[in-house]
Amino acid sequence: MSKPRIALGALLFEGNTLSPVITERTDFASKYLASGEEIPAKLASTNTEIGGALEIFRGADVEIVPLIATHGGAGGRVSGKCYRAFRDELLERLRSASKVDGVYLALHGAFIAEGIDDAEGEILAAAREIVGGDVPIAVSCDLHGHITPAMTRHAQILIGYREYPHDDTHETGARAATLLLRTIRGQIRPVSRFRRAPMILPAQRQRTKGDGPMREIIDLARARETDGSVLAASYFCVQPWLDLPGVGVTAVAVADGDAAVADRVAEEMVQLHWRKRREFLVPTETPVDAIRKGRALTGGPVILADAADCVGGGASGDSAVVLRALLEHAPDQSAAIHIVDPHAVTRAREVGTGGRFRARLGNRVAAGAGAPVEAEVVVERVEPKASFRYSGGLMGGVEASIGDAAVLAIGPIKVLCASLSSYEYADEPFQALGIDARRMKFLVVKNPMNYQQAYAGAPAMFVLDTPGPTTCNLAAVAWRRLDRPCFPMEDGFEPVFAAG
């Protein structure tokens, strides 16, 4: 018998309809981008989903047909030209592969592009047309994926990350690959069903480690897998900044040939999520109040979480709101902040290390953040084409670039200015530019979750009430297309758990 031929690819991007940022090919390339045989060479040893799938496939005596693999991080939408180029390359390579016995695709679940709200659904429909109805398709998605009917209609196997922070991407790819191999060998007959709850949730309390509100939901999912009810049970807390119909917290169950069982388990999971909905709401502090409380504490770094400017959720990363607050209320305290500002980098390069200039920092894209922050700065370092390697998370082991970068000092405050945005896992960009973030009194982070793990020993962590497209104050957003009623904008209504 000939080896099974399995097509493998990845096309990941997290869209945010509240963000003005348009993502292009260069943004994907600054994370990772590989085609054909470049894929195993570039990603086999990484913590990515593709790395996990390759490990399983290489140990199972199968022929791998590599398509395209890339991750664009997050933004508003991907440009239409960029999306079509990636989509067409993936599908053309699949079409050129002739007959395959299975397909594995690592997707996000919230890929939106100019003119299209469900890129994953479109890609899966086209892939299904190419390979036919009998070839199994396995898909893995981010825990924050927006799962659509088209996705479960065309993929027999659909699973998600189990962990947030996303430290299990390699393991997720391995699980998807294992289920796909079992399907090809005739050992299982997977069928996926989903249920959706009319709710969106801020990310700060979605941590899957510890005893937070996710604990009981996780235990239920693992119990249904362990007792044999389903092959896989996944919870999708959804990217909450998608102003689209059908968005909501979703559960997907994959059963062995029994769609009714898959549907029952998926509904059981979203019902539990609904009962715990109020436990996910997040208290916030103004930057001024957080700085005042932080000054009164001994030691550091005191974490100021400006999650409304989270690049990993689609924001621009150029908000200087917290920098302004630090300059006004703690100019004598050491601090570090990362701001995407290619204009400041260009000026720093012109002035050179040791030079001074009057800078206008950030707030060129960030909505509602006010004018750029003006300050006299000293150029401490200029780094052309700065790069770093992720120490963990969904891109663990991947080398990423923040483009030309500079470190600007305003007294004891260090501003890392970068030309390109980057997903924030820990302190890798600070390290790459020689900033010891952990020795600061205040450290500004721009993510809702990873800092909780990366700086676990910090004396205090404050979630800030700041403007931006990744705000945790979801009730304050002017939603236009989101189905209503929807928690937390409304509460006290009888939920309908949509099926698919």
N, C-alpha and C positions, 0 to 999 in steps of 0.2 A: 504494500500500500504506500502511495506517495505521501510525502509530508503535507500536513494541512498548511494552507497559505492564508496568512492573516494580515490584513491591511491595518496600518497603525498611523494615527496622526493626532495632532492637538491644535486647537484654535481657540484660545482663551482670551476673553476680555470682559471686564465688568463695567457696564454702562450705567450712567446716572443722568436722567433727563433733567435734573435741576442744574447740571453743570454746563458751562459754555465751552468746555475744553473739547476740541476736535482732535482725535488721535490719528496719527499717520504711521506709515511704515517705519520711520526712524524710531518711533516710540516702541514699537514691537522689537526692533533690532537691538535697542538698548537693554532689553531684558534677555530674551533669547529668540532666535529665528534660525531654523534649519530646514533643509529640504532633502528628500530622498535619503541617500546613504549618509548624509551629514548628521541625521537624527541620532542613530546609535552612537556615532563617534562623539557627539556633543553632549548627549543627555543620559547615557547609560549609567554614569556614576553619580547622578544628581538625585535630589529628593523629590523630583517631579513625578507626576503620574506616569509619564512615559518611561522614566527610569524604573519604576516598579513593574510596569507591564513588560518591559524588555527582560527584566530578571526572570519573570515567570516563563515567558515565551522561549528564552534561550535555554532554559532547563527542561523544555518539553519537546524538543526536536520538531520545531515548526519552522516554516519558511516565513520570514517577516517581510512584508511589502511596505516600506516606509513611504509616507505621503508628504506631509508638511507638519511642522511642529513650531508653534510660536505662542508667546504670551505678551499681550499689549498692556498689561497692568489694568488701569481704570481711567475713565474720562467721561466726557459727556456722551459722544457717539464717535464711532470710527468713521472716517471719511468714506463716502460711497466708493471712490476709486480704490482705496486701500482694501476695503472689505471684499469687493468683487475680485480683486487680484488674488487674494488669499483663498477665497471660496473656489474660484475657477481652477487654481492650481491643485488644490486638494481633490476636487472632483475629477479633473483631467488625469491626475496620477492614478486615481481609483479606477477610472474607465480604462486607462491604458494597461492596467494590471491584468486585464482579462478576468478569468475566473478566480475568485477568492472564496475561502470557506468560512470566513468570519471577518468582522470589522470592529476595531476598538478605536474610539475617539474620546480624547480628553477635552471636554468643553467646560465652559463656565456655567451657563444657564442664564446669563444676563447680558449677552452680546447684543448690543443695538448699534446700528449704523445709520447713516443718513438715508432716510427713506425706508428703513426696515426696523420693525420692533422685535422680531423673533428670528434672529440669524440662525440660531441652533436648529429651530424647527425647519427652516428653509434648507439648511445643509443636510439634515437627516432625511428629509423628504427626497431630495435629489440623490443622496447616497442609496436610499432604498430603491429608487427607480433603476439605478445602475446595477446593483447586485441582485435584485429580484427579491421576491417575498420569502424565500426559504433560507436565505443566508442570515445568520444571527448577527445583530449589531449590538454591541455593548458600549455604553456611554457612562463616563464618570463626570460629576459636576461639583462645583464649589458648594459648600454648605449654604451659601447665600444665593444660589441659583434661583431664577424665576422659571419654574418648570411649567411648560405649556402642553396642551393636548397633543400638538404635533410631535413633541419630543417623545412622549410615551407611546404614541401611535406607531412610530417608526423604529423604536428601539425596544427590543425584548427585554434588555437588561439596562436599568438606569439606577445608579447608586451615587451617593454623595460622600464628601468628607465626613468623618465622624467627629473631628476635633476642631475647636476654635479656641486659641490660635491654631491656624491650619498647619499642624506639624505632621500630619499623616497622609500627605499627598502621595508619597511613594507607596505606602501601604494600600491606599485607595486604588491606585493603578494596578497593583498586584491582585487585589480582590476582584476587580473588574475582569482582568485577564484570566483569572482562575475560573470564574463563572462562564466566561466565553469558551474556554477550552472544554469545560464539562458539557456545555451545550453542543459543541461541535462533535464531541465523542458520543453523543446520544444519551448521556447520563442524566440530564435534566431537560425540562421543557419550560423555560422561564417565560413569565408573563408579568408585565408591570401595570400597576394601577396607582393613581394618586387621588388624594383628597386635599382640599384647600380650605383654610380658615380665613374669614374676613378680618384680617389683622396684619399690621406691620409693626415691627418692634425695633427700638434702638439697639445697637450692637453691644453696648458696654456690659450688659448682664447676661450675655449669651455664652459666657465662658463654659466650656465643657468639662474642665477639671475642677474638682472641689464640689461643694454642696449647694451651688446656686440653683436657680430655677430650671436649668437644663437637666439637672441630675436625674429626676424622676422620668423625664422623657427619654433620656439615653438608656436608662435601666429597662424601660418598657421595650424599646427597640431591640436591645440585646436579648431580652427574654424571649421575644417572639422568634428571633433567629435560633436561639438555643433550643427552644422546645419543638423546633421543626415546623412551626406554622408557615414561615416564609424563608426564602433563601437570603434575602437582604431586606432590611428596614432602614430607610433613610429619612432624616428630618432636614428640611430646607427652610431656614429662618428667613430667607429671601433678602435680596438687596432692597432696602426699604425706600430708596430714593428713585424709584421707577414710577413715574406718573403714567401708568398704563392700565387698561382694563385687565382684569384677571390676576392682578398681583396680590399675593398674600402668602402667609406661612403655609407651607405645603409638606405633606408626608408622602413618600413613595414606597410601596412594598412590591417586592419581586417574589412571586410564588412559583412553585413547580407545577405548572399546568392548571392551576386553579385560580381563575380571575376573581371569583367571589371571595376567596380567602384573602387575596392581596388587597381587595377593596376594604374588607372588614378591618384588617390590621392598619391600613392607612387611615381609616376613619377613627379608629381607636386612638391613634397617635395625635391627630389634630384636635380631637376633643380634649385630650389632656393638655395640649398646648394652650387651648382656649381657656381652660379652667385656671391656668397659671399666668394669664396674660398680664395682670397688674404687677406681678413680681418683677417684670422686665423693665419697668419705668425707672428713669435715672435722675437723681438729684444733681443739680449743677450749681456752680459758683460763678460770679462775675470775675473777670481777671483781677480786678482791683482787690476784691475780698480774698481771693485765693492767694495773692501775693502777700497781703497783710497777714493772713494766717500762717503762711509759709515762713515769713520773717521771724515769727515768734517761736518757731521750732528750732531745735538743735540739730545740726547736721544737714545732709543733703544726699542725693539731689531731691528736692521737692519737685514732684512731677506736675506740670501744668499741661493737661491734655486738651489741646485745641483740635478736637476730633472733627469739628465742622470744616476743617481744611485738610481732610484726609485724602492724600493722593491715591491710596489704596482703595478708596471708595468713589473716586471720580473727581475730586476737587483739584484745583490748580496747584496747590502747595505754595502759593505766593502771598498768602495772608500775612500781614505784619501787625495785626491787631494786638497780639500778645507782646510783641517787641515794643510797641508804643507804650503799653502798660508797664513793662519792665523799666523803660527809660524814665517814665514819670514817677514810678513808685518804688523802684529798687535799683537806681542807677549805680549804687555802690556795691551791689551784690554780683557775684560771678553767676553767669548764666550762659546757656547755649541754645540756639534756635536755628532751624534749617529753613531757608526760604528759597524758592525757585525764582531766580531773577537774573536772566542772561545779560540784561543791561548793566547791572552792577558788576557782573563778572568782567564784561568788556572794559568797563572803566578801570577796574582794579588791574587788569592786565596792562592797560596803557600807563597807569601810574607806577606799577611795579612794586615788588615787595619792599616794605618799609615806608612807602609813600603815603600821603594823606590826601583825602578829597572829601568834598561835601556830597554825600550819597543821598539818593532818593530810593528807598528800599521797599520792594514788594508792592502789593495792592494795585497791580496793574490789571489783573484779571479777576481777583477775588471780589465777588459781588457783596456790596454792603460794608466793605472793610474800611472805606474812607480813602483819603489821599495817601500816596506813598509816604513812608516815614523818613523825614529828613534828619540827618545826623552827620557829624564830622567823624570819619572813620580812618583807621590805620590799616593798611593792607598787610596782614601777617603772612599770608601764603597765597600763591597762585598756582593752580594745578591744571595743566592742559589735559583734556580727555581723562578726567578722574574716573577711576573704576574701583570696585570692591567685589568681594565674594560673599554671598549670603551665608551666614553661619547656621541657618535653620529655616523652618517655615516652609511655605509652599514652593519657594525657589532655593531651598538649601543646596549649596554647592554650585549654584549658577553665578557666573561673573556678570555683573551689571555695570552700566555706565551712567554717570550723572553729567557727562559732558564736561566742558571747561568749568572750573570751579574756583572759588576764592574764599579765604577766611578773612573776615573784616572784624576788627575790634572796635567797640565803642566803650572805652574804659574796660571794666572787667567782663563785659558782655561780648560773647563770640557769636558772630553771625556767619553760618556756612551758606554761601550763595552758590547755587548750582544752575547750570544751563538747562538740564533735563530733570524731569521729575523721577522719583524712584519710590517704589513700594517700601514701606518702613517696617522692618522686622525688629531689629534691635538697634545698636549704635554703630553699625558698620560704616555708614557714610562719615560720621564724625571721626571714627578711628582712621579712615583713609586720608583724612585731611589733618590729622595730628591733634584733634581735640579730644581731651579726656572728659567726656560728658558726665561720667560718674563722680567726678570730683567737683562738680558745680553745685552752687547753692540751689539754683533753679534750672530745670531742664524742660524745655518745651517739646512735647511730642505731638505728632499729628496723626494719631491713629486711635481707634476706640478700644482696642483690645491687646495688641501685642506688648504694649508697655507694661501691662499688668504682670506679665511673665518676665519680661526682660529686666525690669527694675523692681523685682519683688521685695527687696529689702529697703526701699525708699521710705523715709519717715512719714511722707504723706503723698497722696495722689488726688488731684482735684480735676474733675471733669468741668470744663469751662463752658459758659453760655456765651458763645461767639457766633457771628454770622458765617454762613457758608453752606454749600450744597450738600454737605454730609452731616448736617445738624442732627442731634439726638432729640430735639424738640419737634417731633413729627407733627404734632397737632397744630403747630404754627405755620406749616407749609400751605401755600395756596394751591391745593390739589385741583386739577381740572378733569383728568380722565380716569382717575382711580375709582373703582367701584365703591359705592357707598350704600349702606353704612359700613364703616371700617374702624376698628379700634386702632389707635387711641383717640381718633377724632370724635368717634361716637362710642358709647358704651351702654349697657343695659338693654340691648336689643337681642332678639333671638337669632343666633347665627345659622346660616346655611352652609354646610360643608360641601362645596362643589366637587363633583367627581369627574374623573377622566382616566 
